[in-house]
Amino acid sequence: MRSLLSHRNFRLLWLGQICSQSGDRLTQILLVALVAGRSSGSTLGLAKVLVVTSLPALLLNPIAGVFVDRWDRKWTMIFCDLIRAGAILSLPWLIRFPSEVTFYLGVFVLFAVGSFFMPARLAMIPDLAPADRLAQANALFTASGMIGSTLILIVGAFLVEWIGPLKSSWVNAANYMASALFILPILLKKESRRRARKESPQKIFSEIAEGIQQLWRHEGTRRVAALLGFLMAGAGASVVVATVLTQQALGSVTKDLGFLSFWLGIGMLAGSTAYGRWGTRIRRRTVLAAAFCLCGAALWIFVEAVLGLKSRVGASIAAAFLGIGIAPVGIVANTLVHEAHPERLHGRIFSSLGVVINLAWIGSMLSAGWLADRWNRGFLLCAIGAAFVLGGMILLCYTKKQR
């Protein structure tokens, strides 16, 4: 994977995405702090703002994919970073309004712009990496993204509590500005720009339909969409429940969340690196089955560590194992899409996958937020873990049957 960084344009995109993902992670910490300051202890309150962060991807991803395939992807990413820098600066002011609607609108705009940025970055990778190195390129992006993410999560958790949300938003805006500066010098191949102009869609809705049809008709990507939906349903429910559970059991707003997110990122970094180094030789279904089983076991350990032992060390170990389990799923999904579909459709395919992911994410967060205010939160997390383990075992049995 290190040899990929010898390519100048690939290296610049790699550096830009570290900065961009750092901004995304600090945004998560900032939102948790802002919501906790307004409605402390409410699982449903946190779930609502997290739903607002996901709605733009659900509503705009299909349209965004069409325009990503139509526009210059480099400049799309640059303008997205600049707009996000301005939007993040407004959130500490908008939260002060009596009505929550203004704050939700600001969050919606911030993540609506991100709906264009992510498919543009994913679709740009095949233009900058050798065709026979796509699995390693995706693994490197996932692993290196975790470097920026884990560092900013632990630093950001303390930063928000020390200097407050307002000054933290300035730091966050600087992350997005740095991303734009790294992306600016990238030189795309002339044929890539020419192809984008010649194949610009004239009918947006027909192009949206084409992307959805391509996703559904291809057996491999259809299965990946189902597995990603399953993963994100469990992840969405776990996020809202585990966040409030941690705040109440360990007694801090963002510090403990920062530590746990740090170890989650460390686990994702280790899982991504291990998959890029050794995992590409293993059957993909076997990797996915093991990943889901590990995620379920990690949630069980987390509940016992937080509620039973009140142990930050135990919770951190569980978060690291959870990260190891999560990491290969995204790498496998991205690689399969790159291999299975022509480059001109990548933006639309990734956007269509985003619809599936965000439907599962939003539905599970709202459901879990409502249930967690009425049921035992530890029991709810254990049930999610059991679903992951059961899904992994079914996938493993199916893999053996296919062999």
N, C-alpha and C positions, 0 to 999 in steps of 0.2 A: 504493500500500500504506500510505503514511503516514496517509491519511485514515481508515483503519480504526481507528487508535489514538485518534481523537476519541470513539469509543464507550466509555463508562466501563467497562462489564462486560467487553468484549473486551480493553481495555487491562489490566485486572486479571488476566485469565487469561493474557495475554501475559507479564506480569511474573512471574507464578507459574511459568510453564513455563520461563523463563530460569533461575530459581533451582533448579527441579527438575532440569533437564538439567545444570546445573552440578554438582549433587550426584551425578548418575549418572556424569558424566565423572570426578570425583574418586574415586568408588568404583572405577572401572576402574584408575586409577593406584595406588590403595591396595591393590587385590588383586594387581596385578603385583608390588608391593614385598613384600607378605606372602609370596607364593609364592616369589619369588626368594630371600628370606631363609631359607626352609625347604628348597627344592630348586633351587639355582642351576644354570642351564644346561640344564634338562630341558624340551624342547619338549612332551613328553607330560604332564609335571606341570602346565604352564600350560594345556594343552588340557583337562585334567580339571576344573580349577576353572572354566574358561570354560564347559564343558559344564554344570556345576552351575548357573551363572548363567542358562543357557537352558532347563533342564529345567522350571522353574515355568511359563514361558510355554507350553511344549509341552503340559504336563499340565493347566494350569488355564485357559488362554485361552478355550476354548469355554464352560466354566462361568462364567468371569469375565464374558464378554460377555452372558450371560443376566442375571446379577445387575446389571450396569451398566445394562442396559435396564430393570431393575426398580427399582433404588434411585435415590435422589436423587444425581445425578452430582457435584454440588458437594461434598456431605458425604463421598461415597466418596473423592474426591481428598484432602480434608483429613485423614481418618483414615489413608489410605495414607501421606501424608507424615509424620504423627506416628509411625506404627509404624516406618517406615523410619529415622527419626532414632534411635529406640531400638536398632534392629537393627545399624546401622552402628557404634554405640558398642561393641558386644559383640565385633566381629571381632578386634581386636588381642589380646583376652584368649583367645578361642577357639583362635587359631592356636598358643597355647602348650601346648595339651593334647597328650599323647603320640599319641593317635589323631587321624587326619585327619577322622574322621567328624563330630566336634562342629563343626569349622570349616565343613565342607560343609553341615551342617544350618543354621548361622547364615547362610551365603550363600544357601541355598535359601529361607529365610524372607524375607530381604531382597528377593529378586527375585520371590518369589511375590506379595508385596504390590504390587510394580510391575506385575504382570500385570493387576491391577484398575485401576491408575492410568492406564495408557496408553490403553486403549479408552475410558475415561470422558472423558479430555481430548479425544481425537479426535472422539468423538460429541457433545461439547458445543459444538464450533466452529459448526455450523450454527444453533444456538440464539442465538448471540451475533453472528454476522456476517450481512450482507445476502445474500440468496439468489443475487444476480448477481455476488457478489464472492468466491465460495468459492475459486476458483483463487488469487486474490491473498491471501486469508486463509491458505491452506495454505502459500503461498510465504513469506509474512511469518513464520509460525510456524517454518518450517524455517530461514529466514535468521537470524532473531533468536535462535533457540535456539543457533545456532552462535556467536553473540557470547559468550553465557555459557560455552558449551562450550570455545571456543578460549582464552578468558582463563583459565579454571580449569585447563585442561590444562597450559599453560605455567607458571602459578603453582603448580599442584598438584604438578607434577613436582619443582620445587625445594623446595616445602614439605615433601613427604614425606621427602626426603633431609636437609633441615635440621632439622626438629623431630621426625621419626619418625612411624611409623604411628599411635601412640596419640593424640597431640595432633592429628594430621591428621584423625582420625575425629571429633574435637570440631568442627572447622571444617566437616566434611562434614554433620554433624547439623544445624548452623546453617543450611545451605542448604535442607534439607528443611523446617525450621521456618519459614523465610522464605517458602517456597512456600505453606505452609498459611495464613500470615497474609495473603498477597495474595489468595488464593482466597476467604477467609472473607467479605469484603464483597460478593461478586458477587450480583446479584439476577437470578434466572432468571424467565422469563416464566411467568405463572400457568398458561397453557395447556400449557406444557411439563411442569410438575409434575403437572397434572391428567391429562395423557395418560399419563404414566409410571405413575400409580396405576391408571388404568382398564385399561391393557394389561399389568399385571403377570402374567407367565406362571405358570400353575398347575403345569405339568409341565416340569421343568427339561430333561429329556432330549429332549422333543419340541421345545423351543425351540432346543436345541443343533442338533438335526437340521435345523430350519428354516433356521438361519443357514448351515450347510454347504451345504444344497440351493440356497439363494439364490446363494451364491458360485459353485457349480458350474454352475448352469443359465444364468447370465448370461454370454454369450460374452466381453464386455469384461473383466469381473472375473476370469473364468477365465484369460484370457491374462495379465492383470496378475499373478495368483498365480504363474503359471509363470515370468514374467520376474523377479519378486521372489525366487522360490526359486533361480533361476539366479544372480542377483546375490549373494544371501546365502551360497550354497555357495562361490562364489569368495572372498567377503569373509571367511568363517569360516576357510577354509584360509589365506588371506593373513595374517590377524591373528596366528595362533599362530606361523607360520613367520617372518614379518617381525619380530615382537617379539624372539624369541631371536636371530635373525640380527643385529639392530641391537645388542642387548646385547653380543654376542660381538665383532662387527666394530668397534664404536665405543667399547666399554669403559665403559659406565655402566648402572645398573639402571633409572633412571627419567628422568634428565635429557634424554638424547637422544630417548627416547620422547615426552617432553613437548614438545620442539621440533617433532618430526615431527607429533605430534597437533595442535599449534598450527597448523601450516601446512596440515594436512588440514582443520581447521576453517575456516581462512581461505578455502581453496578451496571448501568447501561453502557458506560465506557468499556468496562471489562467484557461485557457480553458482546458488544459490537466488534471489539478488537479480536476476541476469540473466534467469533464467527468468520470474520474476514480472513483470519490466519488458518483456521482448521475447519470451520463449519461448512465451507463451500463443498467439501468432499463428502459430506453426509447427505443422505436423502432428505429433501426439504420437509416432507411430511413428518419424518422422525424428529427433526429439529423443532417444528411447530408443536408437536405433541409434548415434547419435553419442556418447551417453554411455557405452555399453559399449566402443566402440572406444577412447575416450579413457582409460577405466579400464585396458584392456589395455596401451596404450602407456605409461601412467604406471608400471605395475609393471615393465616392461622397463627404463625409465630408473632406477627405484629400485634394481634389482639391480646395474646397472652402477655407479651412484653409491656404493653401500655396499660392494660387494665389489671392484669394479675400481679406483675412484678414492679410496675411503675419504673421500668428500666429504660433509660435513653439508649444505653448500649444495645440492649436486645432489640429495641425498635429500629435502631440504625442498621443492625445486621439484617433484619427482615427487609428493610427498604433496599439494601444492597442486593439481596437475592431477588427481590421483585424486579429491580432494574435489569439484572442479568436475564431474567425470563422475558421481559418485554422487548429487549433490544433486537433479537433476531427476527421477530415478526415483521417489523417495518422494513427491514433489509430484504427479506424474502419477497415481500409484496412489491416493493419498488423495482427490484431486479426482474421479477416476472413480467411486470408491465413493460419495462424497457425491452425485454426480449420478445414479447408476444405481439407487440403492436408497432406499426410504423411511426417514425418520429413525428410526422405531421399531426398525429392524433394524441400525442402524449399529454398535452395540456388538457384536452377534453377528458381523457381517460382518468387522469389524476383528479380532476374536478368531480367527475362522477363518483369516484371512490370517496371523495370528500363528503358527498351527500350522504352516502351510506354510513360513514363514520359519524357524522354529526347528528344524523337521526338517532342512532344508537346512543350517542353521548348525551344528547339533550333529554331524550326520554328517560334514560336511566338516572340522570341527575335529579330531574323533577320528582320521579318516583321515589328515589332514595331520600331526597330531602323531606318529602312528606312522611315517609315511613319512619325515618330516623327520629322525628319529633314525637313519634307515638310508640315505637318499638325500642327494644334494647339495641344500641348501636353496635356493641360487640358481637351480638348474635347475627346482625345483618351482615357485617363484614365476614364472619365465618361462613355464612350461607353463600356469599359471592365466591369465597375461596373454594368451597365445595363444588360450585358450578364450574370453575376453571379446571379443577382436577378431573371432574367427570368428563368435560369436553376433551381434555388431553388424552384420557384413557380411551375414549371412543375413537379419536383420531389415530392413536397408536394401533388399536385393534384393526381399524380400517386399512392402515398401512401394511400390516402383516398379511391381511387377507389379499391385498393387491399383489404382494410379492409372490 
